[in-house]
Amino acid sequence: MDFIDLKAQQLRIKSEIDLGIEKVLSHGRYILGPEVQELEEKLAVFCQTKHAIACANGTDALSLALMAYEIGEGDVVFCPSFTFCATAESVALTGATPFFVDIDRETYNLCPKSLRAAVEEVVQKGDLTARAIIAVDLFGQSADYEGISAIANEFGLKLISDSAQGFGTTLNGYHPTHWADIATTSFFPAKPLGAYGDGGALFTNDETLTDLLRSLHVHGKGRSNYDNVRIGLNSRLDSLQAAILLPKLAIFSDEISKRNDVADRYTVGLKEHVSRVPTVKQGVVSTWAQYTIEVEKPDALSDNLKASGIPSARYYPTPIHMQTAYRHYPVASAGLPATEDCIGKVISLPMHPYLDEDSQDKVIESVKAAIKA
Ligand SMILES: *Cc1c(COP(=O)(O)O)cnc(C)c1O
């Protein structure tokens, strides 16, 4: 059994992918070719956002968002610690200070209460400037954008949605850019919408910001090719990845619905047997980047599952604020109790749209047997 089965998906759309690759090889515009523009247009439509800008990866997408707001030394960006390191890395790279905030114990997403306390603390102290919030749609579930955007508005902070795992998630029918100034995503192969290499994108409804991001992702280009008007990055999506993503995007809604079927079935099978099955807030459609449960002994469960040929993964055993490069950054003064409580319990099970019911049953029965043992 695969943790994520990319081969089954490939079989489904192989001829479209081959055709797309052939087309790129024949026109030869490998960088920023017509596929990239077509993909940007279709991504924007998919997530009900006016503008999409494709770039080299999800980490760059975050960096570009921060660069667009000229965030740097002396600035603070609030973010969760229970996430992939890139969320905070992008902040640290600009010279700004990532400020780690606790998560909601049920959803693993940024906790508005902890966020408010952290913002108030920074504002009161006054030595650093509170500038932005990065909310993460962890494991594919929309963050609490209603609660978070209210705080962003109150304190005049930019709201960036790190939707690397959550592209396609909705809250009350809205994608993150309904609340966030910019949303970013990643097309790393294992993400719900993954390429066959690195890729990423930014989404915004603001046209001026779009022009700025388009300049920033090509070395800060100006109107003429050789007048660079600002310092930027070289962060483009290549045409081959766009050609591969187009047929994947065409079936993405169907895949999200299939992932939800798998998740529903897991939840029914496991809810009486493990400490916690995932909590999806009312009104949210998750993309199920991960199906994550909690048990008392996740490492033992992982070993047991492995013996039955079932892969599992533990995200994220060391939250960012405990990692060597990030230990010196500030955390909410009440600490991060929810973050530190869940790290010893979470374990993610195989999840992809093509996981058949027999395999789902095998996972469910194996988890149950391991817990009882
Ligand atoms: C994967 C991921 C990123 C980074 O994406 P890359 O394309 O690998 O650079 C950022 N944030 C989160 C939450 C992620 O899961």
The ligand as an SDF file (V2000), in Angstrom:
LIG
                    3D

 15 15  0  0  0  0  0  0  0  0999 V2000
    4.8730   21.9970    1.6070 C   0  0  0  0  0  0  0  0  0  0  0  0
    4.6460   23.1890    2.4280 C   0  0  0  0  0  0  0  0  0  0  0  0
    5.2840   24.4240    2.1690 C   0  0  0  0  0  0  0  0  0  0  0  0
    6.3810   24.5790    1.1660 C   0  0  0  0  0  0  0  0  0  0  0  0
    6.1230   24.1790   -0.1150 O   0  0  0  0  0  0  0  0  0  0  0  0
    7.3200   23.8200   -1.1220 P   0  0  0  0  0  0  0  0  0  0  0  0
    6.6720   23.7970   -2.4580 O   0  0  0  0  0  0  0  0  0  0  0  0
    7.8690   22.5080   -0.7120 O   0  0  0  0  0  0  0  0  0  0  0  0
    8.3370   24.9180   -1.0050 O   0  0  0  0  0  0  0  0  0  0  0  0
    4.9380   25.5230    2.9350 C   0  0  0  0  0  0  0  0  0  0  0  0
    4.0340   25.4310    3.9160 N   0  0  0  0  0  0  0  0  0  0  0  0
    3.4120   24.2820    4.2140 C   0  0  0  0  0  0  0  0  0  0  0  0
    2.3870   24.2620    5.2980 C   0  0  0  0  0  0  0  0  0  0  0  0
    3.6980   23.1140    3.4930 C   0  0  0  0  0  0  0  0  0  0  0  0
    3.0820   21.9730    3.8060 O   0  0  0  0  0  0  0  0  0  0  0  0
  1  2  1  0
  2  3  1  0
  2 14  2  0
  3  4  1  0
  3 10  2  0
  4  5  1  0
  5  6  1  0
  6  7  2  0
  6  8  1  0
  6  9  1  0
 10 11  1  0
 11 12  2  0
 12 13  1  0
 12 14  1  0
 14 15  1  0
M  END
$$$$
